[in-house]
Amino acid sequence: MSESFRQTLIQAAQSGTQDGLDVLERSLRAVEPSDVLAQHLATLGFRFESEARVGLAAKAYALAARMGRARAPGYRLAAIRARILDLCQNDDFDSVEPLLDELQQAKDATQDRGQADPAFTDLGWACEMHGEAERAVRFYLLARIVRDKFGGAALTHDGDTFEVKIKNLRRLQFDTLLPEGRFDEAIELHKRTGCVHGSAPLAKYQIVSAKALSEAGLASYVEVLPARRIAAPALKFWEPPPPLRSEAGDLDMPPFYLAFLEEAHAFPRSNVVVTGDRVVYDVAAHPRRKDVLIQDGVNLDQIMMAAFGQTHALIELPENAERIEAGLVMFGLQSRNYGHWFSEFVPRMICYNDPRCPDGIPLCIDDHMPGTHEEILALLDTRNRPVIKLPAKPVSFGKLGMAPVPAFFPFDMKPGQPFYDTIWPSDVFKTIRDRILQQARDRGLLSERRDRRLFISRKAFTQRVLENEQEVADRLRPLGFEVIYPETLSFLEQVALFHSAALVVGSSNSSLNNTLFSQVGCQILGLIHEDLSFNFRGYTSYVESGGAQITFLRGKSSERRSNVHAFHANYRVDPKQVVDAVAQLATRSPAISGRIVT
């Protein structure tokens, strides 16, 4: 190595600039290739790389590859890797994809196993953690290419496929853009990646309620029950009444209506209904919309994307929709969940049984519902309607009948807003109760017994689990309690069982739904974790519609994973408190007061 070239190399290293490397490159034109010289250049590249100046490192490694002999393929590989990282740092992601083939060829030439390759999955995850959604999307797109072409990692750090992750990140971006009215930008973002996760184009729709649609002359609308004010539930706790952190639901009930739309698109497992340039969605059209977090169009089992702004929404309308000439909506978001099914969907049968609802129109349900759901429909249906099970495919209806959730029920509120504790109207649920009990009575299923004591097991479930259930059961059995497993019983068997009970103890979850059918005066002890935002008013107003009375006993919440909602936390209760509460509640039960088992 000549002294003049040595000085040029030193100056390039000291300057640490692109200009210094350009001077060095020009001086190489007069120098013969040499492994020693190449090693000096590679060392310079390594230094730049350790200083996170990967653009300069890529240049130095490329010069080493040009001047080297035995180690030239290895330097070439290092140059490509550094070049890729430099492009990523400068958000020039489009230029990275062509280099991936070069990277693979360089690895093949050196028999390199790729441990030092740019880790796009790691880089995407790091961007997610820093709230850089767009950069995360671009890294995951590159990781997807590496997976498909070269057998790279298949999942993100939290177990999602790259397709699901990209879709979810886009939704996060939409949630930022839409409140600012930037619908066109959101649509353009979707155009870039919609094909990755198999989504059709998005379009903008005005959000309207069913009533507003009818006022515009675009739907028929009749009120089955008028708007009315209901009484607030009287909450009862075993402890002194705690200071709840939830917002009490409105006592002014909306009209309970029956509406028909012509030519509408709907989506099983979703509440989204589109007709013309409007999306009919009562919760999204509610005056409280600004406080409500609408997650419809996000869940993994949903077949379309949706994102809601204040007055408009972006909806994906997939092609090749199944055609149904007429149907009644009994499908939607969380329809499979028994608690949601009974409070949000079952009441609609009151409207569909109304004489103003034409005969012969089928009830349309999600095909992943459990059998108990269909059993309930058959018991409530007074018109002998056919039932259509809808798979997870979009549907085009010639005529679509809709009825609402009987109260304003937002799934969740935006961060910073207290949980909205919906209060349910007793007139609706008493009607449901009376119809079901009459059906059970007609079948000879209701016994004369009224003094059973029931403890509901939660062992078959993984959320909101009473962790010391066995301990509680062991304390209750000597007091005459039977341990029951509702999931092993038909719906009518559960109705008959609860109707024969004087005392019921169980976790406050969907297993308490059928206490609606308990006799008047039945005492229910609802066990629950300590979260003061829980929907105590919702449970009370629902359960007590049938005349039973519920008292809550709060335990101690267990630690939960970050992806588990606070409402679904597991917990433990003090068995002695349960026993003491049962003794007190027994004195209030008409069926067993005066003959308490101790």
N, C-alpha and C positions, 0 to 999 in steps of 0.2 A: 504494500500500500504506500503510495507516494505521500510525501509530507504535505503537499498542497491539498491532496484529497483528504488527508487526515484532518487538516484544519477546517475544510469544508464540512466534514462530518461533525466535528465538534461544534462548529457554529450552528449547524442545523439543530443539533441537540439542545444547545443553549437558547436558541431563539424560540424553539417550540412553536413555530408558525408554519403555515402553508407555504409562505414565500421561501422560508429556509429550506423546506423539502424540495421546492421547485428548483432552487439553485443546486441542491444536492443531486437531483435527477439529471440536470443538464451536465454536471461534471462526470456522471457515470458513463456518458457516451464515449469518453476516451479511456475507459478502464476495462480491462479484461474481466470476464466473470471469474469469481473466486468464492469458494465456500467460506473462507475466512472473512472476506468482505461481506458476504451475505449474512454471516453470523452477527457482525457489527450492526448491520441494518435491522436485523430481526430483534436484536437487543434494544435498539432505539424504539422499534415498534412496541415491544413489551413494556418499555418505560411509559410510552404515551398511553398504552392501554390501561396500565395500573393507575394512571392519573385521570382516567375516564375521558381521555381525548381520543375517542375511537376513530374519528375521521383521519387524524394524523397517523394513528396506529395502522389503519388500513393502507395508507399510502406507503409507510415504511415497510410493512410486510410485503406489499406488492413489489417494491424495489428489491427486497431481499430475494423474492422468488425469481426476479429477472436476472439477478447476478449469481444466484446459487446454482449448484449442480446437483450434488447428492441429495440435498435437503429442499430443493426447490418445490416439490409437491406439497410438503408440509407448510412452507411459507405461503404458498398460494392459498391453501386452506385457511390459514390464519387471516390472510388478507380479506377473503370473502366473508368470514365471520365478523370481522371488525367492520367491514363495509355495511353489512346488514344492520348491525347495531347503530352505526352512524346514521343510516337512513331512517331508522326507527326513532332515534333521538330527535331528528329533524322533521318528524311526522310525514316523511316521504314514503308512505307505506306501499304506494302503487309500484314503486321501483324495486321493492323487495322481492316480489313474487318471481320475476325472471331469474333472480340470483339463487333461488332455492334449488333449481336443477343443477346449476353450477356447483353449489355447495355439496350436493349429493355426489356429483362426479368427482369432486376433489376428495371427498371422504373415501370413495371407492379406490381412488388412485393411491391413497395412503393407508388403506385398510383401517381407517379411523372409525371407532364405534359411536362417535357423536356426542360423547359426554360434555364436550365444550361448546356444543351448538347453542345458538341463541335460544333461550327457553321462553317461547312465546306464551305458553300457558302461565308461567310465573310472572312474566311481564304484564299480561292481561290482568292477572289477579292483583298485582301491585297497583295498577291503575284503578281497578275497582275500589280498593281500600282507600285510595286518595280521592275518590269521587270523580275520576276522569273517565266518564262513560264512553266517549267517542274513541279515545285511544285504546280503551279496553276492548271495544268492539273490533278495532283494526288488528290488535294482537291476536284475538281469538279467531278472526278470519284466517290469519296466517297459520295459526296452530291447526286449524281445520284442514288447510291445504297439506301441511306436513303429515297429518294423520292419514289423509286419503291417499297421498302419493308415496309416502315413505314409511308408513307404519308408526307414526308418532303417537304421543299420548292421546287417549280417546276422551278423557273427561277433564273438567275444570277441578280446581281444588275443593270445591264444595259438592262435587259429584254430578254436576249437570253436564249434559252434552254441550258442545260448542253451539249447536243450533238453538237449543233452549236458552243458553246464556245470552246469546246475541239478541234473541227476541225479547228477553226480559230487560236487557240494558236499553234497548230501543224504547221500551215502555217507560222506563225511568226518564229518558230524554223527552218523551212526549209529555210526561207529567210536568216537566219544566217549561216546555214550549207552549202548551195549550192555554194555561192561565194567562199568558201574555198575548194570546190571539195569533200565535205564529204557526198556524195550521199548515201553510204551504211548506215551511221548512220541515215540519214533521213528515209530511207526505214525501218530500224528496229524500229524507233519511231512510224512510221505509223502502223506497224504490231501490236503494243501493243494496239492501240486504234481505228484502222480503223473500226472494227466491231461495235464500239459504235455508230458511225454516219453513218453506213451502206455503207462504202466505200470499194471498191475492192482493191486488192494489187496495189502498185505503181511499175512502172518500169522506167528505165532510157532510154531516147531517145536523139539522136543527133539532134540539132536544125539546120534546113536548110531552105533556101529560095526555092521557086518553081523553080527558074532558076537553082540553084545549083543542085536540084534533077534531073532536065532534063539533066544537064551536066554529071551527074553520070549514065545516061541512064535509069533512073527510072521513067521518066514522059515525056510526049510530051509537047512542049512549042512553041508558036508562038507569035510574038509581033504584036498587033493590032495598037498600036501607039508607035513610037520609043522613046527612051530617048531624052529629049529636054530641052532647057532652056526657062523659061518664065520671063516676066517682073515683077518687084516688084510692089505691089499695092501702090497707093498714098493715104495715110491716111489723113482724114479730121476730124477736131475737131471744135466744136463751140468755145471752149477756145483756147488760144495759145497752139500749140502742146506740150503735156506733155512728160516727160521722161519715156518712157515705160520700164517696168522691165522684159518683156518677151524676149525670143530669137527668132529672125526672122527666119521663116522657110526657108528651102533650095529652091532655084530657079531652081535647076536642077531636073526636074521631072523624075522619074523612068519609064522604059518601061511599057506600059499598055498591059498586056499579057492575053493569054488564055492558060491554062495548063490542062492536063488530067492525073489523077493518076489511076493506077489499084490497086484494093483491098486496100481500105482506110477506116479507122474508123474516124468518125466525131461526133460532139456533138452539138445538137441544143443549141442556146443561148451562144455559145462559138466559138472562132476562131481557136480552136485547131483541127488540122487534122493530124492523125498518119498513116503512111504507113511503113510497115516493122519495122526497128529499128530507124526510123526518125520521127520527128515532123516537119511538114511544116508550118512555121510561119514567114512571111516576116519581121514583126517588130522585133521579137526576133532574127532574123538572120542579122539585120541591123548593120552596123559599129558603130552606136550610142547605141548599146544595153546596154553598161555599164552605161549609163545615164538614161535609161528608166525603169520606174516602171510598170511591167506587172502584172495586177491583174486578168487576165483570170484564171478561176478555183477557184475563191474566193467567188463570189457573191452567195447570198442565193438561187437564182433560177437556179443555174448551177448544173449539174447532175454528175459532176466529180471533182476531185481535180487535180490541176496542180501547179507546182512550177518551176520557170525558173532560171537556172544558166546562166553562160556566154556562154557556148557552148552546154550544155545539159539541159534537163528538166526532171522532174519527172511527169509522167502522169498516172492517174488511168484509166485503161481500164475495165469498168464494163462488166460483162458477159451478155449473152442474148440480144445482140444488134439486133435491127430490121434490116432486110435485104432489101436493095433497089439496084436493078441491075445497075441503072445509074441515076445521078442527077447533077444539077448545084447549086453551093453554093450561096444562097441568104439568108442564116441564119447566125447568129453570135452574138457576144457580143454587147449588147445595140441596137439590131436591132429594138426593139420596140420603141425606142426614135426617134422621127421624124427627129431631127437634124442629128443624127448619121445615120439614115436610108438614108437620101437624099444625104449626102456627102460621105458616105463610101460604101453603098450597091447599090443604084440606078445606079451609073455610070457603074457598071459591066454589065448592060444590053447591053451596046455598044459592049462588047466582045461576049456576048451570041447571039447577032444579027448578028455577023460577019459570012460571008458565010463558014468560016472554022470550025465553031461550028456545029456539026451534028444536023440534024432535030430530033425531037421527044424526046429529052432528057428533062425530067421535070425540072422546077424551084422548088427548095426546100426552103421553108420558115419556120420560127418559127410560131407555131400555136397561139402564144399570140400577134401577130401583130394586130394593128387596121385595120379596113376595108379600110382606105385610102391607106395603103401600097399596098394592092392587086389591088386597082383601078389604082395606078401608074404603077404597073407591066403590067396590061392589056393594058395600053395606050402605053407603050414603047415596048412591045414584038411584033416584026415583024414576028415571026415564029409560032405563035399560039401554044405555048408550054403548056402542062399540068402543073398544080401547085400541089405540094405535101406539105401539112401542117404537119410539124414534131412536135410531142409532145416532152416533156422533157425526152427523152429516147435516149441512144446511138444508132448510126446507122452504119451499115457496108455497104459500097458501093462497087459494083463490078467495076464501073467506076465513077470517081468523077471529074467534071469539076470545075475549079477555075479561078477567075479573081481577081485582087488586088484592094485595096483602091487606088485611083488615085494619091495620094501623101503620103509621109512619115507622118504618123499621130499617134504618141504615145499618148495613153490616158493620161498619167501623167508621170512626171519625178521624179526621186528619190529625196529625201530630200536634199536640198542644191543646186539643179540644178534649173535654171530659167525655167518657163513654155515655152514649145516649141510651137510657134504660127505658125501652118501649113499654108502655102500659097497654095491655090487650083488652078489647071490649068484651065484657062478659056475655052480652046478648048473642054475639056470634058463636062463642064457644059453648054456651048453654044449648043453643040450637043443635050444634054438632053432637053434644053429649046426649041430648034427649033422643035423637035419631038412632045413635049407636046402641044406647041402652034398650030401646024398644026392639031393635033387631036382635039383640042378645036374648031379651025376654021372650020374643016370639019363637026362638029356637030352644027355649027351655034351659038356657045356660046359666041363668042367675039363680043362685041358691038363696035360701032364707037366712043363711048364716050372716052375721054382721059383726063378729067379734074377733076376727083373725088379726094376728100381729105379724107384720111382714118386714123383713130386712132384705133390701135389694142388693145383690152382689154386683160388683163392678169388675170382677176378676178377668172378664173376657176382653177388657178394653185397655188401652195403653195411655190414655190421657185422662186427666182429672181423676186419678186413681186414689182411692183411700188406702194408703200403704199399710195401715195396721187393721185392714178389714177383718182378718181372721180373729184378731184379738177382740174386736168389737162384737163379732158374731158369737164368740164364745161367751161373752158377758150377756148377750141378749137371749140366747137359746133357753137358759133356765127361767127366763121371764115369759116364756111361751111364744117366742118369735120363731117363725119359719124363715129360713134363708131361701130366697127365690132367685132364679136366673131368667129374666124376661126374654132374653134372646133365644131361649129354647122353647118358648111358647108361641102359639099363634096369637094374632091380635085379639080375637074374641076370648081366648083363654086368659089373656092378661086382663081384659075388661072385667070378666067374671071374678077373677082373683082379687083385683083391687076393690071391686064393688062389695066384696064380702069382708073387707078389712075395717078395723076400728083404729088401728095404729099402723103407720108405715114409717120406716126409717130407711134412708138411702141418700146417696150422693146427689147433689143438685145438678142433674144433667138430664139427657133425654129419657132416661129410665123413669123419671118422675112424671113424664108427660101423661101417662095413662092413669095417674091419680085423679085426673079430670073426671074419671068415671067412678070415683069413690062415693060412698054414701054421704049425705049431708051430715056434717059434724065430725067426719073422720079427721083424726089428727095426724099430721105429717111432720116429721122431723127431717129437715133438709140439711145434710152435712155438706160443708163447703170449706174451701181454703180461706185464707185471711184477706184476700184482695177486696178492698172496700169499693172498687169500681164495678163489682159483679152486678149482674142484672137481677137484683133481689125483687124489684118492683115487677119486672116481667114475669118471673116465676110466680109471684104471689097473685098477680091479676089473672094469670092463666089458670093456675091450679084452683083458685078459690071461685072461679066461674061456676064450678059444679057444686059448691057448698062445703067442700073440705076446707081445712084450715092448715096453713103451713107455718112452722116456726123454724128459723135458721140457727144452726149451731156451727160457729166458725172454728176451724182448727188451725194448724200451723202449716203454712206452705213449705214445700220442699224446694230445693234448688232445681232450676229448670234450664234447659238449653236455650240459647238465644233465639232459636227459630220456633220456639213454643210460646204461643200466646199466653199472657198472664192468666186468662180465664181457664186455661187448660192445665194449670199447674197441678201436680200431685200434692197430696197433703196427708196429715195425720191428725187424729182427734183424740181427746182424753176419754177413754172408755167410761170412766166414772161420771164424767159430765153427761155422756150419752144416757147412762142408766138413770141418773137423776132427772134428766129432761123427760125421759120416757115416763117415769113415775108421775111427774107433774102433768104431762099431756094426757095421761090415762084418766085423770080426774075430770078432764074436759070432754072426753068422748062419751056421747050418750049411750053407746052400745056396751061400754064396760065400766063406766064410773060406778063406784060403790063396790066393785069386786076386783080390786087391783091385785095382780100377781106380783109378789116380791120375792 
